[in-house]
Amino acid sequence: MFQKNDPSIMDQIQKKTSVKPDELLKLANSVSQANLQDEATVRQLIAQVAKLANKPVSKEKEDQIVNAIINNNMPTDFASLAKMFNKK
């Protein structure tokens, strides 16, 4: 896990995303404690990520993400995740 005092990684993330390190750590903590089999919880996390990233998520995309997470069909490698989120 990222350490709060690891400036190199956190600075790079902030430069690329404009997300403050404290906000990212707070989100990571909430995800690690979340019940990812609960649809309402997953939808709430998606909304938090979208707000933090300042990126809208369509209802269709949200449904796809929720189904993938709840059914354990979520890819774990970054390339697959990036492709899933960038699909139009």
N, CA, C and O atoms as CSV, one atom per row, in Angstrom:
chain,resi,resn,atom,element,x,y,z
A,1,MET,N,N,0.842,-1.184,0.000
A,1,MET,CA,C,0.000,0.000,0.000
A,1,MET,C,C,0.877,1.234,0.000
A,1,MET,O,O,2.011,1.199,0.477
A,2,PHE,N,N,0.359,2.313,-0.529
A,2,PHE,CA,C,1.112,3.555,-0.542
A,2,PHE,C,C,1.266,4.082,0.871
A,2,PHE,O,O,0.345,3.999,1.684
A,3,GLN,N,N,2.412,4.613,1.147
A,3,GLN,CA,C,2.645,5.274,2.418
A,3,GLN,C,C,2.392,6.761,2.225
A,3,GLN,O,O,2.746,7.333,1.195
A,4,LYS,N,N,1.781,7.376,3.217
A,4,LYS,CA,C,1.455,8.791,3.124
A,4,LYS,C,C,2.709,9.635,2.901
A,4,LYS,O,O,2.648,10.696,2.279
A,5,ASN,N,N,3.833,9.164,3.407
A,5,ASN,CA,C,5.060,9.944,3.302
A,5,ASN,C,C,5.923,9.527,2.113
A,5,ASN,O,O,7.124,9.800,2.107
A,6,ASP,N,N,5.345,8.879,1.118
A,6,ASP,CA,C,6.072,8.499,-0.091
A,6,ASP,C,C,5.761,9.538,-1.172
A,6,ASP,O,O,4.867,9.334,-1.993
A,7,PRO,N,N,6.499,10.648,-1.168
A,7,PRO,CA,C,6.137,11.760,-2.041
A,7,PRO,C,C,6.287,11.482,-3.531
A,7,PRO,O,O,5.550,12.057,-4.332
A,8,SER,N,N,7.201,10.633,-3.920
A,8,SER,CA,C,7.420,10.438,-5.350
A,8,SER,C,C,6.196,9.847,-6.046
A,8,SER,O,O,5.771,10.356,-7.083
A,9,ILE,N,N,5.641,8.807,-5.502
A,9,ILE,CA,C,4.464,8.175,-6.106
A,9,ILE,C,C,3.255,9.094,-5.998
A,9,ILE,O,O,2.537,9.309,-6.974
A,10,MET,N,N,3.040,9.628,-4.819
A,10,MET,CA,C,1.870,10.472,-4.596
A,10,MET,C,C,1.941,11.755,-5.427
A,10,MET,O,O,0.920,12.211,-5.943
A,11,ASP,N,N,3.121,12.334,-5.560
A,11,ASP,CA,C,3.271,13.536,-6.388
A,11,ASP,C,C,2.960,13.231,-7.848
A,11,ASP,O,O,2.308,14.025,-8.526
A,12,GLN,N,N,3.420,12.089,-8.328
A,12,GLN,CA,C,3.154,11.701,-9.716
A,12,GLN,C,C,1.660,11.514,-9.950
A,12,GLN,O,O,1.119,11.953,-10.965
A,13,ILE,N,N,1.005,10.863,-9.007
A,13,ILE,CA,C,-0.443,10.655,-9.133
A,13,ILE,C,C,-1.169,11.990,-9.123
A,13,ILE,O,O,-2.075,12.212,-9.926
A,14,GLN,N,N,-0.774,12.880,-8.218
A,14,GLN,CA,C,-1.435,14.180,-8.136
A,14,GLN,C,C,-1.215,14.993,-9.413
A,14,GLN,O,O,-2.136,15.662,-9.881
A,15,LYS,N,N,-0.021,14.946,-9.974
A,15,LYS,CA,C,0.255,15.683,-11.214
A,15,LYS,C,C,-0.605,15.172,-12.366
A,15,LYS,O,O,-1.086,15.960,-13.180
A,16,LYS,N,N,-0.798,13.863,-12.434
A,16,LYS,CA,C,-1.556,13.280,-13.547
A,16,LYS,C,C,-3.060,13.382,-13.360
A,16,LYS,O,O,-3.802,13.463,-14.339
A,17,THR,N,N,-3.521,13.380,-12.108
A,17,THR,CA,C,-4.957,13.308,-11.859
A,17,THR,C,C,-5.537,14.511,-11.133
A,17,THR,O,O,-6.757,14.672,-11.103
A,18,SER,N,N,-4.709,15.351,-10.555
A,18,SER,CA,C,-5.133,16.479,-9.714
A,18,SER,C,C,-5.838,16.009,-8.445
A,18,SER,O,O,-6.533,16.790,-7.795
A,19,VAL,N,N,-5.665,14.749,-8.094
A,19,VAL,CA,C,-6.249,14.203,-6.870
A,19,VAL,C,C,-5.214,14.323,-5.759
A,19,VAL,O,O,-4.073,13.885,-5.908
A,20,LYS,N,N,-5.622,14.919,-4.653
A,20,LYS,CA,C,-4.712,15.104,-3.527
A,20,LYS,C,C,-4.409,13.760,-2.874
A,20,LYS,O,O,-5.283,12.897,-2.796
A,21,PRO,N,N,-3.177,13.579,-2.405
A,21,PRO,CA,C,-2.790,12.304,-1.773
A,21,PRO,C,C,-3.704,11.888,-0.623
A,21,PRO,O,O,-4.034,10.709,-0.493
A,22,ASP,N,N,-4.114,12.841,0.210
A,22,ASP,CA,C,-4.998,12.492,1.327
A,22,ASP,C,C,-6.336,11.950,0.844
A,22,ASP,O,O,-6.887,11.021,1.435
A,23,GLU,N,N,-6.858,12.535,-0.236
A,23,GLU,CA,C,-8.127,12.060,-0.792
A,23,GLU,C,C,-7.977,10.655,-1.361
A,23,GLU,O,O,-8.862,9.813,-1.202
A,24,LEU,N,N,-6.858,10.410,-2.020
A,24,LEU,CA,C,-6.599,9.089,-2.592
A,24,LEU,C,C,-6.463,8.033,-1.501
A,24,LEU,O,O,-6.995,6.931,-1.631
A,25,LEU,N,N,-5.758,8.364,-0.439
A,25,LEU,CA,C,-5.599,7.419,0.672
A,25,LEU,C,C,-6.929,7.151,1.370
A,25,LEU,O,O,-7.211,6.022,1.772
A,26,LYS,N,N,-7.739,8.190,1.509
A,26,LYS,CA,C,-9.065,8.025,2.116
A,26,LYS,C,C,-9.927,7.088,1.265
A,26,LYS,O,O,-10.614,6.213,1.792
A,27,LEU,N,N,-9.884,7.283,-0.059
A,27,LEU,CA,C,-10.639,6.414,-0.964
A,27,LEU,C,C,-10.132,4.980,-0.894
A,27,LEU,O,O,-10.924,4.041,-0.816
A,28,ALA,N,N,-8.819,4.811,-0.921
A,28,ALA,CA,C,-8.237,3.464,-0.847
A,28,ALA,C,C,-8.654,2.769,0.439
A,28,ALA,O,O,-8.947,1.573,0.427
A,29,ASN,N,N,-8.685,3.489,1.531
A,29,ASN,CA,C,-9.101,2.917,2.809
A,29,ASN,C,C,-10.569,2.500,2.767
A,29,ASN,O,O,-10.924,1.432,3.267
A,30,SER,N,N,-11.418,3.330,2.178
A,30,SER,CA,C,-12.843,2.981,2.120
A,30,SER,C,C,-13.084,1.779,1.215
A,30,SER,O,O,-13.955,0.957,1.500
A,31,VAL,N,N,-12.324,1.667,0.129
A,31,VAL,CA,C,-12.462,0.517,-0.769
A,31,VAL,C,C,-12.012,-0.756,-0.072
A,31,VAL,O,O,-12.651,-1.799,-0.204
A,32,SER,N,N,-10.917,-0.674,0.666
A,32,SER,CA,C,-10.389,-1.877,1.315
A,32,SER,C,C,-11.332,-2.405,2.391
A,32,SER,O,O,-11.291,-3.588,2.728
A,33,GLN,N,N,-12.179,-1.535,2.930
A,33,GLN,CA,C,-13.111,-1.957,3.976
A,33,GLN,C,C,-14.525,-2.207,3.449
A,33,GLN,O,O,-15.415,-2.574,4.216
A,34,ALA,N,N,-14.733,-2.015,2.161
A,34,ALA,CA,C,-16.077,-2.097,1.587
A,34,ALA,C,C,-16.488,-3.533,1.282
A,34,ALA,O,O,-15.657,-4.388,0.976
A,35,ASN,N,N,-17.795,-3.769,1.376
A,35,ASN,CA,C,-18.379,-5.042,0.963
A,35,ASN,C,C,-18.664,-4.940,-0.536
A,35,ASN,O,O,-19.667,-4.357,-0.948
A,36,LEU,N,N,-17.779,-5.508,-1.336
A,36,LEU,CA,C,-17.908,-5.384,-2.786
A,36,LEU,C,C,-18.918,-6.351,-3.388
A,36,LEU,O,O,-19.013,-6.470,-4.609
A,37,GLN,N,N,-19.666,-7.037,-2.543
A,37,GLN,CA,C,-20.760,-7.876,-3.019
A,37,GLN,C,C,-22.102,-7.172,-2.834
A,37,GLN,O,O,-23.139,-7.689,-3.250
A,38,ASP,N,N,-22.081,-5.995,-2.212
A,38,ASP,CA,C,-23.289,-5.213,-1.974
A,38,ASP,C,C,-23.423,-4.148,-3.064
A,38,ASP,O,O,-22.570,-3.269,-3.190
A,39,GLU,N,N,-24.493,-4.233,-3.845
A,39,GLU,CA,C,-24.658,-3.341,-4.994
A,39,GLU,C,C,-24.666,-1.872,-4.591
A,39,GLU,O,O,-24.035,-1.049,-5.254
A,40,ALA,N,N,-25.362,-1.533,-3.528
A,40,ALA,CA,C,-25.428,-0.132,-3.098
A,40,ALA,C,C,-24.048,0.394,-2.717
A,40,ALA,O,O,-23.706,1.535,-3.028
A,41,THR,N,N,-23.263,-0.431,-2.050
A,41,THR,CA,C,-21.908,-0.037,-1.660
A,41,THR,C,C,-21.040,0.181,-2.888
A,41,THR,O,O,-20.292,1.156,-2.959
A,42,VAL,N,N,-21.137,-0.720,-3.849
A,42,VAL,CA,C,-20.338,-0.606,-5.074
A,42,VAL,C,C,-20.727,0.658,-5.836
A,42,VAL,O,O,-19.857,1.378,-6.328
A,43,ARG,N,N,-22.015,0.929,-5.934
A,43,ARG,CA,C,-22.464,2.145,-6.630
A,43,ARG,C,C,-21.957,3.401,-5.917
A,43,ARG,O,O,-21.576,4.379,-6.560
A,44,GLN,N,N,-21.959,3.362,-4.602
A,44,GLN,CA,C,-21.454,4.500,-3.826
A,44,GLN,C,C,-19.958,4.714,-4.093
A,44,GLN,O,O,-19.509,5.849,-4.249
A,45,LEU,N,N,-19.200,3.630,-4.144
A,45,LEU,CA,C,-17.766,3.740,-4.429
A,45,LEU,C,C,-17.518,4.281,-5.839
A,45,LEU,O,O,-16.617,5.095,-6.046
A,46,ILE,N,N,-18.311,3.831,-6.796
A,46,ILE,CA,C,-18.175,4.329,-8.169
A,46,ILE,C,C,-18.434,5.831,-8.200
A,46,ILE,O,O,-17.711,6.579,-8.859
A,47,ALA,N,N,-19.462,6.267,-7.488
A,47,ALA,CA,C,-19.773,7.700,-7.430
A,47,ALA,C,C,-18.630,8.483,-6.786
A,47,ALA,O,O,-18.300,9.581,-7.235
A,48,GLN,N,N,-18.026,7.927,-5.739
A,48,GLN,CA,C,-16.901,8.597,-5.078
A,48,GLN,C,C,-15.717,8.734,-6.024
A,48,GLN,O,O,-15.095,9.793,-6.102
A,49,VAL,N,N,-15.410,7.664,-6.739
A,49,VAL,CA,C,-14.279,7.696,-7.676
A,49,VAL,C,C,-14.555,8.699,-8.794
A,49,VAL,O,O,-13.672,9.474,-9.162
A,50,ALA,N,N,-15.765,8.688,-9.334
A,50,ALA,CA,C,-16.118,9.612,-10.411
A,50,ALA,C,C,-16.000,11.061,-9.943
A,50,ALA,O,O,-15.485,11.915,-10.664
A,51,LYS,N,N,-16.476,11.325,-8.745
A,51,LYS,CA,C,-16.397,12.684,-8.193
A,51,LYS,C,C,-14.945,13.088,-7.970
A,51,LYS,O,O,-14.542,14.197,-8.322
A,52,LEU,N,N,-14.174,12.202,-7.394
A,52,LEU,CA,C,-12.768,12.480,-7.114
A,52,LEU,C,C,-11.993,12.738,-8.403
A,52,LEU,O,O,-11.146,13.630,-8.458
A,53,ALA,N,N,-12.286,11.959,-9.431
A,53,ALA,CA,C,-11.594,12.095,-10.714
A,53,ALA,C,C,-12.213,13.176,-11.600
A,53,ALA,O,O,-11.674,13.517,-12.653
A,54,ASN,N,N,-13.350,13.707,-11.158
A,54,ASN,CA,C,-14.078,14.707,-11.938
A,54,ASN,C,C,-14.412,14.181,-13.337
A,54,ASN,O,O,-14.270,14.877,-14.342
A,55,LYS,N,N,-14.862,12.919,-13.356
A,55,LYS,CA,C,-15.235,12.262,-14.609
A,55,LYS,C,C,-16.655,11.721,-14.470
A,55,LYS,O,O,-16.944,10.983,-13.528
A,56,PRO,N,N,-17.535,12.076,-15.389
A,56,PRO,CA,C,-18.888,11.521,-15.317
A,56,PRO,C,C,-18.893,10.038,-15.686
A,56,PRO,O,O,-18.114,9.587,-16.526
A,57,VAL,N,N,-19.780,9.300,-15.046
A,57,VAL,CA,C,-19.957,7.880,-15.353
A,57,VAL,C,C,-21.422,7.696,-15.736
A,57,VAL,O,O,-22.320,7.955,-14.934
A,58,SER,N,N,-21.653,7.251,-16.960
A,58,SER,CA,C,-23.026,7.053,-17.420
A,58,SER,C,C,-23.675,5.914,-16.636
A,58,SER,O,O,-22.990,5.080,-16.044
A,59,LYS,N,N,-24.994,5.897,-16.642
A,59,LYS,CA,C,-25.738,4.828,-15.968
A,59,LYS,C,C,-25.358,3.477,-16.561
A,59,LYS,O,O,-25.201,2.498,-15.831
A,60,GLU,N,N,-25.211,3.420,-17.875
A,60,GLU,CA,C,-24.831,2.172,-18.548
A,60,GLU,C,C,-23.449,1.702,-18.090
A,60,GLU,O,O,-23.260,0.523,-17.788
A,61,LYS,N,N,-22.489,2.621,-18.040
A,61,LYS,CA,C,-21.129,2.277,-17.612
A,61,LYS,C,C,-21.137,1.860,-16.141
A,61,LYS,O,O,-20.461,0.904,-15.763
A,62,GLU,N,N,-21.899,2.574,-15.315
A,62,GLU,CA,C,-22.001,2.221,-13.898
A,62,GLU,C,C,-22.557,0.811,-13.741
A,62,GLU,O,O,-22.044,0.025,-12.944
A,63,ASP,N,N,-23.605,0.488,-14.499
A,63,ASP,CA,C,-24.185,-0.855,-14.433
A,63,ASP,C,C,-23.162,-1.922,-14.825
A,63,ASP,O,O,-23.084,-2.972,-14.189
A,64,GLN,N,N,-22.378,-1.652,-15.875
A,64,GLN,CA,C,-21.352,-2.605,-16.309
A,64,GLN,C,C,-20.306,-2.819,-15.216
A,64,GLN,O,O,-19.909,-3.951,-14.941
A,65,ILE,N,N,-19.870,-1.737,-14.603
A,65,ILE,CA,C,-18.853,-1.834,-13.547
A,65,ILE,C,C,-19.408,-2.588,-12.349
A,65,ILE,O,O,-18.741,-3.463,-11.798
A,66,VAL,N,N,-20.631,-2.249,-11.944
A,66,VAL,CA,C,-21.262,-2.922,-10.800
A,66,VAL,C,C,-21.369,-4.416,-11.063
A,66,VAL,O,O,-20.995,-5.223,-10.212
A,67,ASN,N,N,-21.875,-4.792,-12.233
A,67,ASN,CA,C,-22.017,-6.215,-12.552
A,67,ASN,C,C,-20.669,-6.924,-12.561
A,67,ASN,O,O,-20.555,-8.046,-12.066
A,68,ALA,N,N,-19.661,-6.286,-13.111
A,68,ALA,CA,C,-18.330,-6.899,-13.158
A,68,ALA,C,C,-17.774,-7.114,-11.752
A,68,ALA,O,O,-17.192,-8.160,-11.464
A,69,ILE,N,N,-17.951,-6.133,-10.890
A,69,ILE,CA,C,-17.418,-6.253,-9.526
A,69,ILE,C,C,-18.190,-7.296,-8.728
A,69,ILE,O,O,-17.592,-8.170,-8.100
A,70,ILE,N,N,-19.504,-7.206,-8.751
A,70,ILE,CA,C,-20.329,-8.123,-7.953
A,70,ILE,C,C,-20.168,-9.566,-8.413
A,70,ILE,O,O,-20.183,-10.483,-7.593
A,71,ASN,N,N,-20.016,-9.773,-9.711
A,71,ASN,CA,C,-19.874,-11.130,-10.248
A,71,ASN,C,C,-18.428,-11.591,-10.313
A,71,ASN,O,O,-18.126,-12.622,-10.914
A,72,ASN,N,N,-17.535,-10.829,-9.693
A,72,ASN,CA,C,-16.099,-11.152,-9.670
A,72,ASN,C,C,-15.514,-11.300,-11.069
A,72,ASN,O,O,-14.603,-12.099,-11.285
A,73,ASN,N,N,-16.037,-10.536,-12.012
A,73,ASN,CA,C,-15.523,-10.548,-13.382
A,73,ASN,C,C,-14.652,-9.330,-13.664
A,73,ASN,O,O,-14.373,-9.015,-14.821
A,74,MET,N,N,-14.231,-8.660,-12.625
A,74,MET,CA,C,-13.423,-7.455,-12.784
A,74,MET,C,C,-11.989,-7.852,-13.083
A,74,MET,O,O,-11.385,-8.608,-12.322
A,75,PRO,N,N,-11.434,-7.353,-14.180
A,75,PRO,CA,C,-10.031,-7.668,-14.468
A,75,PRO,C,C,-9.124,-7.059,-13.405
A,75,PRO,O,O,-9.451,-6.036,-12.803
A,76,THR,N,N,-7.999,-7.692,-13.186
A,76,THR,CA,C,-7.097,-7.207,-12.142
A,76,THR,C,C,-5.861,-6.516,-12.696
A,76,THR,O,O,-5.131,-5.873,-11.942
A,77,ASP,N,N,-5.611,-6.632,-13.987
A,77,ASP,CA,C,-4.442,-5.951,-14.531
A,77,ASP,C,C,-4.840,-4.559,-15.020
A,77,ASP,O,O,-5.962,-4.343,-15.477
A,78,PHE,N,N,-3.902,-3.625,-14.914
A,78,PHE,CA,C,-4.187,-2.228,-15.214
A,78,PHE,C,C,-4.627,-2.013,-16.660
A,78,PHE,O,O,-5.537,-1.222,-16.910
A,79,ALA,N,N,-4.011,-2.689,-17.601
A,79,ALA,CA,C,-4.348,-2.501,-19.016
A,79,ALA,C,C,-5.817,-2.843,-19.279
A,79,ALA,O,O,-6.511,-2.115,-19.989
A,80,SER,N,N,-6.279,-3.939,-18.710
A,80,SER,CA,C,-7.680,-4.337,-18.893
A,80,SER,C,C,-8.626,-3.357,-18.216
A,80,SER,O,O,-9.681,-3.028,-18.758
A,81,LEU,N,N,-8.246,-2.893,-17.032
A,81,LEU,CA,C,-9.075,-1.910,-16.325
A,81,LEU,C,C,-9.163,-0.612,-17.122
A,81,LEU,O,O,-10.246,-0.046,-17.272
A,82,ALA,N,N,-8.039,-0.147,-17.626
A,82,ALA,CA,C,-8.023,1.093,-18.401
A,82,ALA,C,C,-8.890,0.957,-19.646
A,82,ALA,O,O,-9.628,1.878,-19.998
A,83,LYS,N,N,-8.802,-0.186,-20.305
A,83,LYS,CA,C,-9.600,-0.430,-21.509
A,83,LYS,C,C,-11.091,-0.416,-21.160
A,83,LYS,O,O,-11.895,0.153,-21.899
A,84,MET,N,N,-11.462,-1.036,-20.040
A,84,MET,CA,C,-12.861,-1.091,-19.626
A,84,MET,C,C,-13.404,0.312,-19.348
A,84,MET,O,O,-14.515,0.643,-19.760
A,85,PHE,N,N,-12.622,1.128,-18.654
A,85,PHE,CA,C,-13.093,2.457,-18.294
A,85,PHE,C,C,-13.083,3.421,-19.474
A,85,PHE,O,O,-13.809,4.415,-19.452
A,86,ASN,N,N,-12.292,3.157,-20.490
A,86,ASN,CA,C,-12.213,4.061,-21.630
A,86,ASN,C,C,-13.152,3.690,-22.763
A,86,ASN,O,O,-13.251,4.427,-23.743
A,87,LYS,N,N,-13.848,2.556,-22.651
A,87,LYS,CA,C,-14.821,2.172,-23.679
A,87,LYS,C,C,-15.926,3.202,-23.728
A,87,LYS,O,O,-16.369,3.710,-22.698
A,88,LYS,N,N,-16.359,3.501,-24.920
A,88,LYS,CA,C,-17.461,4.468,-25.086
A,88,LYS,C,C,-18.749,3.729,-25.285
A,88,LYS,O,O,-19.799,4.351,-25.443
